[in-house]
Amino acid sequence: MLNLSPLFFTTVDDESCMHDELDLTSDERTWIASARTAVRDCLRTGIPRALRASGYTEDVPQPRFFTQGSWAYKTLNSPAQQPQQADVDDGCYLPMSFVSQTKRPSTAAAVFFAAAEEALKPLVEEKRWKLVTDKPTCIRIVIATFAHIDIPLYAIPDEEFVMLKASMERYGYDSLSEAVNMAERDTWTALPADKVLLAHRECNWMSSDPRPVKEWFLDQVAAKGEQFRRVVRYLKAFRDWRWPSGGPASILLMSAAAPLFEKRDRRDDLALLDVVALLPARLHAGVNNPVDESESLTKRLGKTGVEEAAKAFEEFERVLRGAIGAGSRSQACIWMQGEFGSRFPNEPDRVKVVSVAATIAAAPATAGPSELVGRTKAG
């Protein structure tokens, strides 16, 4: 049998692996971080200006921001092919009183969207970015061929916004990036879960709090170890290669994989195989949001989409199992590149030949993570 794990993940500096190939380059991450800062600065001054121009004469506060999604989970992969883009979610928060005079007004969401879009136009024009305003739950800014920033808009009660502002200022807001991260961590966690409202272009306001899913995923990583996070990234990498657009959502893959994962000592290939082998049945049985059992994630994908995804993972399992059991290391690499593209290294000399006994020995023996250094709450 073969051990393909060195080509999935390695800590040896001068050896390539797919895990490293999934990362954005340092220049790309710097570009995204710089663009996110520019967007925040623009909204911080532009939203109050736009609201005053719309007739809000009181002292309009500057919005606050929290990073969410795969950038915060540390599961963000670089695009596998066109037209895919790295997706960075940066939530923008305002107190309710500055977008309307009542608690849940039907017009407040439209006012919030209009103010944010008006504020962003000069920056978008200056940078030659693209402003996308047809997404129901966010504003999208395409900042490069490889990335976009999604800005969901949230409203929270005034008293919570005051507490949020005071907590961030205690750290010296915007003085140091680490201070901002610390402030985000504490204030985001402290917001009341039942009072976070998401602006929606069609439904006005929705109760929608991004924090529980992030907390759930970080708890899963804390309990299962970093190998689980890597397996999620491999599943996303397979999806991105199999589907140039569409396919099962990241939250569906994360939620479906969590109960199927078992730690395999230094064998990411076997840990991935464990999940992939059981994934089709799990998709057919239905997968719900891990923090809201009333929301079906497979229903969101649709019956046809579920069947297509289940069939794709069945085929993937046959190929992966065949590669691990192959007699030719070169053939195994070729098969894996067929499932992941060129980001999987074609380096058969680094594939190890192992015994069945060694493979069995890689089965989970103890509970709990062995690689996790420490949990961080900030994105």
VENBEL-V804803 format. One record per run of one state. SS is the DSSP state (alpha for helix, beta for strand, coil for the rest). FROM is the first residue (numbers start at 1). TO is the last residue. If there is no record, write none. Layout:
ss=SS from=FROM to=TO
ss=SS from=FROM to=TO
This chain:
ss=coil from=1 to=1
ss=beta from=2 to=3
ss=coil from=4 to=4
ss=alpha from=5 to=8
ss=coil from=9 to=17
ss=alpha from=18 to=21
ss=coil from=22 to=25
ss=alpha from=26 to=53
ss=coil from=54 to=63
ss=beta from=64 to=68
ss=coil from=69 to=69
ss=alpha from=70 to=73
ss=coil from=74 to=85
ss=beta from=86 to=95
ss=alpha from=96 to=98
ss=coil from=99 to=107
ss=alpha from=108 to=127
ss=coil from=128 to=129
ss=beta from=130 to=132
ss=coil from=133 to=138
ss=beta from=139 to=144
ss=coil from=145 to=146
ss=beta from=147 to=151
ss=coil from=152 to=152
ss=beta from=153 to=156
ss=coil from=157 to=157
ss=alpha from=158 to=170
ss=coil from=171 to=176
ss=alpha from=177 to=190
ss=coil from=191 to=192
ss=alpha from=193 to=195
ss=coil from=196 to=196
ss=beta from=197 to=200
ss=coil from=201 to=203
ss=beta from=204 to=207
ss=coil from=208 to=210
ss=alpha from=211 to=224
ss=coil from=225 to=225
ss=alpha from=226 to=242
ss=coil from=243 to=249
ss=alpha from=250 to=258
ss=coil from=259 to=267
ss=alpha from=268 to=285
ss=coil from=286 to=287
ss=beta from=288 to=289
ss=coil from=290 to=291
ss=beta from=292 to=296
ss=alpha from=297 to=301
ss=coil from=302 to=302
ss=alpha from=303 to=324
ss=coil from=325 to=328
ss=alpha from=329 to=343
ss=coil from=344 to=347
ss=alpha from=348 to=350
ss=coil from=351 to=351
ss=beta from=352 to=353
ss=coil from=354 to=355
ss=alpha from=356 to=361
ss=coil from=362 to=379
